[in-house]
Amino acid sequence: MEIDNALKWLQTTPIAMTVAENDVLFPWIESVHVLAIVLVVGTISIVDLRLLGVASLDISARRLMRDVIPYTWGAFAVAATTGLLMFSSDAVHYGHNRLFQIKLVMLVLAGLNMAAFHLFGERDIERWDAPGATTPIAAKAAGTISLLVWIAVVSLGRGTGFTMH
């Protein structure tokens, strides 16, 4: 299979082999990955709970997103980098791990949900972003989907770690 050849190649790169063969490096990378995921999910949850109308109602959603999302993106960059490093250390096994595959699908869904919200849900934000205004069902749906998908990403990530040995 073509994908298996690519996974084998990735797994034999010098950086992947260094991560795989070093007894200390992988746990440190994993720790940074977990901390970054905590920041990603935590900051996204702040926005999602605002969209659901259950938290941070004293601040506009637009301002909250402007203040929080840069931290989300920074943490996501760290999580993606450390995730790629861990993946590369045993790419063949990760690539065939069903929980890991589903996690990747969930990450794509999270991205699509976010893109749909920013393309469509944010269009009329001026109408519903005032204090006391009701958040539209589309924004609430985006927040709900986001929370559920990120819970799944975290759960699948933990499950992947437990099924790799």
C-alpha positions in Angstrom: 0.0 0.0 0.0 1.2 3.5 -0.8 0.1 4.9 2.6 2.1 2.2 4.4 5.2 3.2 2.5 4.7 6.8 3.5 4.2 5.9 7.1 7.3 3.7 7.1 9.3 6.5 5.6 8.1 9.0 8.2 8.8 6.6 11.0 12.4 6.2 9.8 13.2 9.9 9.6 16.0 11.0 12.0 13.6 13.1 14.2 11.1 10.2 14.4 13.7 7.8 15.4 15.1 10.2 18.0 11.7 10.6 19.5 11.1 6.8 19.4 14.5 5.8 20.8 14.9 8.4 23.6 13.4 7.3 26.9 12.9 10.9 28.1 11.9 12.8 25.0 8.6 11.1 24.2 7.1 11.6 27.7 8.1 15.3 27.6 6.6 15.8 24.2 3.5 14.0 25.3 3.2 16.2 28.4 3.5 19.4 26.3 0.9 17.9 23.9 -1.5 17.3 26.8 -1.0 20.8 28.2 -1.6 22.3 24.7 -4.8 20.3 24.3 -6.0 21.5 27.7 -5.5 25.1 26.5 -7.1 24.4 23.1 -10.2 22.8 24.7 -10.3 25.3 27.5 -10.3 28.4 25.3 -12.7 26.9 22.8 -15.0 25.9 25.6 -15.1 29.6 26.8 -16.3 30.6 23.4 -18.7 27.7 23.0 -20.3 28.4 26.4 -20.8 32.0 25.4 -22.4 30.8 22.1 -24.7 28.6 24.1 -25.7 31.6 26.2 -24.6 30.0 29.6 -21.4 31.9 30.4 -19.6 35.2 29.8 -22.9 36.9 28.9 -21.5 40.3 30.1 -19.1 40.4 27.1 -19.9 40.3 23.5 -19.2 37.1 21.6 -17.2 39.0 19.1 -14.9 40.6 21.7 -14.6 37.3 23.6 -13.5 35.5 20.3 -11.1 38.3 19.5 -9.5 38.0 23.0 -9.5 34.2 23.3 -9.0 32.7 19.8 -5.4 33.8 19.3 -4.5 31.7 22.4 -6.5 28.8 20.9 -4.5 29.0 17.7 -1.2 29.2 19.5 -2.0 26.2 21.6 -3.3 24.3 18.6 0.0 24.9 16.8 1.9 23.4 19.7 -0.6 20.5 20.0 -0.3 19.8 16.3 3.5 19.9 16.3 3.8 17.7 19.4 1.1 15.4 18.0 3.0 15.0 14.7 6.2 14.3 16.6 4.5 11.5 18.6 2.8 10.2 15.5 6.1 10.1 13.6 7.7 7.9 16.3 5.4 5.0 15.5 3.6 6.1 12.4 2.7 2.7 11.1 0.9 1.7 14.3 -0.8 5.0 14.8 -1.8 5.0 11.1 -3.7 1.7 11.6 -5.1 2.5 15.0 -8.9 2.9 14.7 -9.2 5.3 17.6 -6.5 7.5 16.2 -8.2 7.5 12.7 -11.5 8.5 14.3 -9.7 11.2 16.3 -8.4 12.7 13.0 -11.9 12.6 11.6 -13.2 14.5 14.7 -10.4 17.1 14.2 -11.6 17.6 10.7 -15.2 17.9 11.9 -14.1 20.5 14.5 -12.4 22.5 11.7 -15.5 22.3 9.5 -17.8 23.3 12.3 -15.6 26.3 13.1 -15.4 27.3 9.4 -19.1 27.0 9.0 -19.7 29.2 12.0 -17.3 31.9 10.9 -18.6 31.8 7.3 -22.3 31.7 8.1 -23.0 32.2 11.9 -20.9 35.2 12.3 -22.6 37.1 9.5 -25.4 38.5 11.6 -23.4 38.7 14.8 -24.3 42.4 15.3 -27.9 41.4 15.6 -27.5 38.9 18.4 -24.3 40.0 20.1 -25.7 42.7 22.3 -26.1 42.1 26.0 -29.4 40.4 26.7 -30.0 39.4 23.1 -30.8 35.8 22.3 -28.1 33.7 20.6 -29.5 32.2 17.4 -30.0 28.5 17.1 -27.2 28.2 14.5 -24.7 29.7 16.9 -25.9 27.5 19.7 -25.6 24.5 17.4 -22.1 25.4 16.5 -21.2 25.7 20.2 -22.8 22.4 21.1 -21.2 20.6 18.2 -17.8 22.1 19.1 -18.0 21.0 22.7 -19.1 17.5 21.8 -16.4 17.1 19.1 -13.6 18.3 21.3 -14.7 16.0 24.1 -14.5 13.2 21.5 -11.0 14.3 20.4 -9.7 14.2 24.0 -11.4 10.8 24.7 -10.1 9.3 21.5 -6.6 10.7 22.1 -6.5 9.1 25.6 -7.9 5.8 24.1 -5.2 5.9 21.4 -2.5 6.2 24.1 -3.9 3.2 25.9 -4.2 1.0 22.8 -0.7 1.6 21.4 1.2 -0.7 23.7 
